[in-house]
Amino acid sequence: MKDKVLLFINGDPPKSFPKIESYGLIACTDGAFHYLKNLNFPLDKLDFISGDFDSHSGSDENVYDEKFIYTPDQDKTDFHKALEIIVEKDFKNVEVLGGSGGEQDHFLGNLTVAFGFKDQLNIKFYDEFSEYYFVPKSFAVKGVKNKMVSLYPFPTVENITTKGLNWPLTKGNLSITSRIGTRNFAVEDEVSVEYEKGNLLIFIGRNYL
């Protein structure tokens, strides 16, 4: 079963596209629709386009009207509303492109939205520098040797122990007001993380060496 969702939102457009055949659902917000059109993405592969359509323009787009889902709630971002639709459609795993770049308050807002859905969805962001996502209290990732690995508390993490990093942690604490764990790198193929309390973002970048 194709249980993954590919979701485009209105940050920096991706430099390339993944193989769309591996996704069970492909969607975008109305702002992202414009850069997808400009990048010649196969728009007929979109399952839905959601938003308040303040970015919607152009009569040539009317051919896709049947795929538009109007979500006018101004108390929520278009990203938030798209995730609500994905939850309603019973998907669990979401890969997000266009989550960073542009105005940095949007980037922070996207992280906050993803945090609010972390118990319902497995959300991974991808951009030209890294992939990043919230991790559970016991977590391991393989295939990362020589890659940059940053650990970012959201806003605190207690009693964290890591293995496979150049600068490991043993029963340490992280906090956005004092100590964060950015710009580390993996010296082993597998990096593992365990912590007792808090919430943790991991950023996995391109090869460090």
C-alpha positions in Angstrom: 0.0 0.0 0.0 1.2 3.5 -0.8 0.7 5.1 2.6 2.8 8.2 2.1 1.6 11.7 1.3 3.7 14.2 -0.7 2.7 17.7 0.4 3.9 20.9 -1.2 3.6 24.1 0.8 4.5 27.7 0.0 8.2 28.1 1.0 11.2 27.8 -1.3 10.3 25.6 -4.3 12.2 22.2 -4.4 15.1 21.9 -6.7 13.9 18.5 -7.8 10.9 16.2 -7.3 10.9 12.7 -5.8 9.4 9.8 -7.6 5.7 10.5 -7.4 4.7 6.9 -8.1 5.6 6.0 -4.5 3.0 8.2 -2.9 -0.6 7.3 -2.2 -1.7 11.0 -2.0 -0.2 14.1 -3.5 -1.4 17.6 -2.5 -0.4 21.2 -2.3 -1.5 24.5 -0.7 -2.8 27.1 -3.1 0.4 29.2 -2.9 2.6 26.1 -3.8 0.3 25.4 -6.8 1.9 28.4 -8.6 5.5 27.2 -8.3 4.5 23.7 -9.3 2.9 25.1 -12.4 6.0 27.1 -13.2 8.2 24.0 -12.6 6.1 21.9 -15.0 5.0 19.5 -12.3 2.3 17.2 -13.6 -0.6 18.9 -12.0 -3.0 16.2 -13.0 -1.3 14.0 -10.3 -2.4 16.3 -7.5 -5.2 14.8 -5.5 -6.2 18.1 -3.8 -5.2 21.8 -3.6 -6.2 23.5 -0.4 -6.2 27.0 1.1 -8.1 30.2 1.3 -7.1 30.9 -2.3 -5.8 34.4 -1.6 -3.0 33.3 -4.0 -5.3 31.9 -6.6 -5.3 33.7 -9.9 -5.4 32.9 -13.6 -8.2 31.5 -15.7 -6.1 28.6 -16.9 -6.2 27.2 -13.4 -10.0 26.7 -13.6 -9.5 23.3 -15.2 -8.4 22.1 -11.7 -11.3 23.5 -9.8 -12.6 20.1 -8.9 -9.5 19.5 -6.9 -9.7 22.7 -4.9 -10.7 22.4 -1.3 -11.6 25.9 0.1 -10.4 26.3 3.7 -11.1 29.9 4.7 -10.3 29.7 8.4 -8.0 32.7 9.0 -7.0 31.4 12.5 -5.1 28.5 10.8 -2.3 28.4 8.2 -2.8 26.7 4.9 -0.3 24.1 6.0 -2.3 23.4 9.2 -5.6 23.0 7.2 -3.9 20.7 4.6 -2.8 18.4 7.4 -6.3 18.3 8.8 -7.5 17.1 5.4 -4.8 14.5 5.4 -5.8 13.2 8.8 -9.4 13.0 7.6 -8.2 10.8 4.7 -6.5 8.4 7.2 -3.0 8.9 6.0 -0.1 8.8 8.6 3.2 9.6 6.9 3.7 13.0 5.3 6.7 14.3 3.4 6.7 18.0 3.1 8.5 20.1 0.4 8.6 23.9 0.6 8.6 24.1 4.3 11.6 26.4 4.6 13.0 29.5 2.9 11.3 32.8 2.4 10.2 34.6 5.5 11.6 32.9 8.6 8.4 33.4 10.6 6.8 31.0 8.1 9.5 28.5 8.8 9.0 28.7 12.5 5.3 28.6 12.1 5.5 25.4 10.0 7.6 23.7 12.7 4.9 24.7 15.3 2.1 23.3 13.1 4.0 20.1 12.7 4.6 19.9 16.4 0.8 20.1 17.0 0.3 17.1 14.7 3.2 14.9 15.9 0.9 12.5 17.7 -1.3 12.1 14.7 1.1 12.2 11.8 4.7 11.3 11.0 5.8 14.5 9.3 9.2 14.9 7.6 10.4 18.1 6.0 12.9 18.1 3.1 14.8 21.0 1.6 18.1 21.5 -0.3 20.1 21.4 2.9 18.6 18.7 5.1 15.7 16.7 6.2 14.2 17.4 9.6 11.4 16.1 11.9 10.4 15.4 15.5 11.7 12.2 16.9 10.3 9.9 19.6 12.0 9.3 22.9 13.9 6.3 21.6 15.1 6.7 18.0 17.7 5.5 15.6 18.5 6.4 12.0 20.9 4.5 9.6 22.9 5.6 6.6 24.1 8.9 8.1 27.9 8.6 8.5 29.7 11.9 7.7 26.4 13.8 7.6 25.6 16.8 9.7 23.2 15.9 12.5 21.7 18.7 14.6 19.6 18.2 17.7 17.2 21.0 18.5 15.1 21.0 21.7 11.5 22.2 21.4 11.9 23.9 23.8 13.7 21.5 26.3 14.9 17.9 26.3 16.0 16.1 29.5 18.4 13.2 30.1 19.4 12.7 26.5 22.0 10.1 25.4 23.3 9.8 21.9 25.5 7.3 20.1 27.2 7.6 16.8 27.9 11.3 16.9 31.3 13.0 17.0 30.3 14.9 20.2 28.0 12.5 22.1 25.7 13.3 24.9 25.3 11.2 28.1 22.3 12.0 30.3 22.5 15.6 29.2 19.9 18.3 29.0 19.1 20.6 26.1 17.2 23.9 26.1 16.7 26.7 23.5 17.6 29.2 26.2 21.0 27.6 27.2 22.3 24.6 25.3 21.3 23.2 21.9 22.9 20.4 20.0 23.4 21.8 16.5 26.2 21.3 14.0 27.3 17.9 15.2 28.1 15.1 12.7 27.8 11.3 12.5 30.9 9.2 12.8 29.0 5.9 12.5 26.5 4.7 10.0 23.8 4.6 12.7 23.0 7.4 15.1 20.7 6.6 18.1 19.0 9.0 20.5 17.2 8.4 23.8 15.8 11.0 26.1 13.3 11.0 29.0 11.3 14.2 28.7 10.7 17.0 26.3 10.5 17.2 22.5 13.3 17.0 20.0 13.8 18.0 16.4 16.5 16.3 14.4 18.1 17.8 11.3 20.1 15.5 9.0 22.1 17.3 6.4 24.3 16.5 3.4 27.7 14.9 3.9 29.8 16.8 6.4 33.2 15.5 5.1 
